[in-house]
Amino acid sequence: MSDLVAACGTSGTATAGEAAGPGGPGPEERLERYRVELTGYCYRMLGSAFDAEDAVQEVMVRAWKGLGRFEGRASLRTWLYRIATNVCLDLLKGNNRRARPMDLSSPQPASTPLPEALPESAWVEPAPDGRVLPSGGDPAEVAVARDSVRLAFVAALQHLPPRQRAVLILREVLAWKASEVAELLDTTVASVNSALQRARSTIEATGADTAETVRPLDEEQRALLERYVDAFQRYDLDALTTLLHEDARLSMPPYPLWLRGHAEIRAWMLGTGIGCRGSRLLPVTANGCPAFGQYRPAADGHGYEPWALQVLEISDGRITGLNAFLDTPHLFPLFGLPPRLGPDGNALVPDNAVQAEETEEAPQLGVGVPQP
């Protein structure tokens, strides 16, 4: 956890050019420059990209209304984080924590019937990198920032009480000083340090997996992803199995069922999941990791329809997690994925602005692999 400090953002002190002056940015521009990082903060707090965007919109409304009363005793950034923290703490009151299927039950055999789907509020949801991670910056800092939005880390954060969650994110991810966090939360430095220690212990106890994030210039990762796309689209399960870690996990929110290991994943894909045969994959990035929009052959026989957003977890050159989020009516527009592919596997409509932003970070795959 310590390697996140000072790598994912600056502390809460004022930044250069933050204050408006003659000829400086207007109020709306001053607020909007913080939207992405605030969304990333709220996403880590809430575990939902949709809830995070709603929370940040509420932050912007409150800040806009109160900007005339902002006295400048703290930086504008610190003031916005105070508002964002209060909004998130209010939203978390009385709510059950979001989870991953692996948090809710033991792995099941492939022959297990699909259980009843749980509501979307039960799940840690994926988020597009472009919505929660500022673009540009030092490549090493970008890599560490991606690590802080991995599904496993965000899910581990949900085990913390809300105030501890805020302390850990502000101290470990955003590198705020204990005194700055204490001022933001209206508490003492001793209380912040105590909360941080307890939060660290809880995170370690969850045993959150470590997974490689997207590495656009990493030839080994690129080759692995190309092989995965080729094997999945040909539905060559022999080739696909060679890419999986022996303890790889397959999950399918909103269903709490999940599978572990080559044999069970293979049996599932040849049984209940056989409808995935003939799918096409479009690359995006989610939670700092390689991801794909999966389209299955359309029921009407013409083209391909959305089926899942796949988020891959990779470690030591093998795929350790295949997370297939099935809520495509909400997730595909969020990621800028087209609503349908034609018979040739190409999008039938132009990609929107979100996808254009996403493809800057998406893994660039080889010739013959469909591109967004």
N, C-alpha and C positions, 0 to 999 in steps of 0.2 A: 504493500500500500504506500510505503514511503516514496516510491519512485513517481507517484502522481504529484507530489508536492512541487510547486513552482513550474510544473510542466503544462498544466491544462489551462492556465489563466493567470492574470495578475491579481494582486491582492485588492482589497476594497478601497485603497487610496485613490485619489483623483488621477485621472489620466490626462495626458497632454491634449490641449484643445477641447477639453470637455465643457468648460464653461462657455456660455454664449457671450460674444462680444460684438462690437460694431462690425457689421459685415459677416458675422459668424453664422452658423447654421440656425435655422428656425426651431421652434419647440418640437414640432413633429419629427424633424430629422434628428434632433438630439435624442429623442426617445427611441426612435426606430433603430438607431445604430446598435442598440443593446438587445434587440428582439431575439436574435438567434441564440446568444449565450444565455439569455433568460429562459428561453424555451428548453435548452439543454438542462439547465438547473431544475426547472419544473418537471421535466421528463424523469430525471433521476429521482426526484422526490415522489412522483405520482405513478410512475411505471406505465404511463399511457401517453402516446404522442398526441392523441386527440384531447385528452384532459389537459395536457401541458399547453397546447395552443389556446384552449379556452382560458386557462389560468393566466397566460401572458396577455391575452386580450383584456382580461379584467385588470391586470396590472397597468396596462397602457391607459385604460379609461380612468382608473383612479389617479394615475400620475398626471394625466392631462388636466383633470379637474383640480388637482392640488399643486400644479406647477407654479402658479402665481404665488403660492404660500411657501414654496421651497426656499429656505433661507441660506442654503449653501454651507451650513456648518459641517456637513459631510459631503462627499462627492455625490454627483448625480447617480453614479453607478451603485454606490452603497445604498442610497435612498431607494432605488428601484429594487435592489435585492431585499431590502427590508419589506417592501410592499409584497414582493413575490413570495417571500417566506410566510408572511401572514396569510396570503391567499391560499397557499398550499396547506398550511396548518389547519385552516378553516375547512378545506375540502377533505382533509384526512380525518376529521373528527367523526368517530363512530363508523368509519368505513372498514370493511375487511381488507386485509392486505392482498395485493395482487400476487400471483404465483406463476410458476411453470408447472406443467404436468408432473415433472419429476419431483416437485415439492409436495405433491398431493397423494401419491400412491407409489407402490412398488411396480416394477416393470411387469408387463403381462405377456402371455404367449400370443402369437399371431392369430390363433384360432379364437381369441376372445371377441365376442360380439361388440360392436361399437356401443359404448354407453351413451347416456343422454348428454347432449351438449350443455355446457355451462355458459352463463351469460358472459358477455365480453368484459364486464367489470371484474371477472375472476382472474383475468390473465395479465401478465406482463406483456405488453404489446410491442411490436417492432417499431422503429422510428427511422426515417430516412436521414442519412448523415447530414445532408444539406439543411435540414430543419433544426438540428440540435448541435452541430459542430461548426464553429466559425471557419470559413475557408481561408486558405493561405497560411502564412506563418512558417516557422521553422519545421522541417519535416519530422525531426525527432519529437517536437512538441505535438505536432498533429497526430503522430502515431500513439503517443501516450493519451491524448484526448480521446482518440477512438477507443482505447482500452477501457476508459471510464464509462462508456455507454454500452459495453457488451451486455448481452442478455443476462448472462450469469451474474455479472456484477450488479446490474439494476435489480435483478430478482433478489440478490443477497441484501441489498439496501432495504427491501420491503420487510425484512425481518426486524428492522430497528424501529423503536418508537419514533414518531415524527420529529421531535426536537433533536434526538440523537442523530437521525438521518440528516437533518439540516447541518448539524455541527460537523459530521464526517465529510459531507460534500464540500462545505465551505473551507474546512481546514485541509483535507487530504486531496481533493480534486481541484479546487479553485485557489488553494494556497493562501487563504486569508490568515492573518495573524490572530492568535487567540484573543487579543484585546479587541480587534475589529469584530470578531464573531460575538464576543460578550456584549459589545455595544449594540450590535444589531438585534440580539435576542433579549436585551435588557436584563442581563445576568452578569455573573462575575467570571473572571478569568479562571478561577479555581473550578467553577461549575463547568465551564467549557472543557477544560482539560480532563475533568472526571468523566464527562459525557463522551469525550473522544476515546478515552481508554476503554470504556464499556462497549462503545460501538465497534472498535477494532476487535475486541474479543469475540463479539457476536459474529462479525463478518468472517473471522477466521474459523469459528465453529461451524459455519454453514458449509465449509469446504467448497466454496465457489470455484468452478473450473476456470482454468486459464486457457484461452484460445488465441490463436494468431489473428490479428486484424488484417484488413486489406493492405497489401503491399504492391502497389502498381508496378514497381520496377523489379519485383522479385520474380525471376524467371521460373524458379521451382514452383512457387505458388500459382503462377500463371499456367504452367503446364498441367498442374493438378486440376485446376478448374476447367481447362480445355478437355482433359480426359473425362472429367465428371459429366460435362455437358454432352460430349459425344456418347458416352455409355448410357446416360439417362435417355437421351433422345432416340437412341437405337434400342433402348430397353434391353441392353446386354447386361444381365445381372451378374454374369461371371466377371466381366470387366468392372462393373460397378463395385462388386464386393472387394476387389483388390484395392480399391481406393479408401475403403472404410477401415477404421480402427476396429480391432476385434471386439471392443466393448462399445462401439458406436451406438448412439441412441436416436430413435426416430420418434418425434412427437407431433401432434396434430391438433393444436387448439382450434376450435373450442372443446374438443373431446379430451377428457382427462387421461385417456389411455395413452401409454407410451411403451415402446419396445426397446430391447437392448440386444446387441450382438448380431453377427452376420446371419445366422440361421433364421432368427425371428424376423428380421427386416426383409430378408429374401422371401420368406414364406408369406409375409404380408403383401409384398408387392406382386406376388404371383397369385394371391387370393383376393382378399377384400380390396386391395389397392390396384387390381389389374387394369382398372379404367385409366391409369396413368400411362399405359402403353401408348406410344405414338405422340407423347407430349412435346411441346416446344418450350424452350427456356429463353427469357430475355434478362440480361444481367443488369443489376442495380447494386447499391450498397445499403446495408441496414445495420444499425448498431455497430458501426465500424468494421463489419464483416462482409464477406462476399454473400450476395443474395441473388435470387432469380425470381422473376415472375413466371409461374408455370401455367401453361395453357394446354388443356386437354382437347382432343378432337371433339368438335361440336356435335351435339345430339342430332342436328339437322343435316350432318354430313358435309357442311360447308365451312371450312376454316377451323379455327380453334377458339375455345372459350376459357376465361379465367378459371383457375382451379385453386391455386395456392401461391402464397409468397413464401419461398424457401429461403431460410437463413442458415448458412452453413457455419459450423464451428470446426476449426482446423487446428491440429497440434502435431508437431513432428512429422509433417508431410503426409498426414492421413486425416480423413474427415472423421471427427469425433461426434458431431451432432448434426442432424438434419431436422430442422424445425420448420414444419409446414403449417403456416397460418392460413386458415381456410376462409377467413372473413374478407373475401376479395371485393365485395361491393364497396367496402370502406377503404381497404388497404391499397387497392390498385390505383384509385385516383390520388391518394396521398403520395404514392411513389411515382406518379406521373406515367403509370403503365397504361397502354391502350386498352380499351374495353373489349377488343376482339382482334384476332389475327386472321388474315385471309388464308386461302388454301396453300399459298406459297410460304406461309409462316411470317409474313411481313404485316406490320400494323396497318389497319384499314383507315385509321385517322391519324393526323399529326400528333406527335407527342406534345404535352403541355410544357409550360416553363419549368415546372418542378423537375421533370425528367431531364430537361436540358441541363439543369444544375447538377442533378445526380450523376450524369454520365461523365462528368469531369473526374469523379472519384471511382467510377465503376470499373471492375476488372475488364480490360480490353482483350477479348478472346479472338481466336484465330479465324482464318478464312473459312467461310461456310457456316459459321456459327451466327445465328440471328442476332442482330444488334438492335437496341431500342431505337 
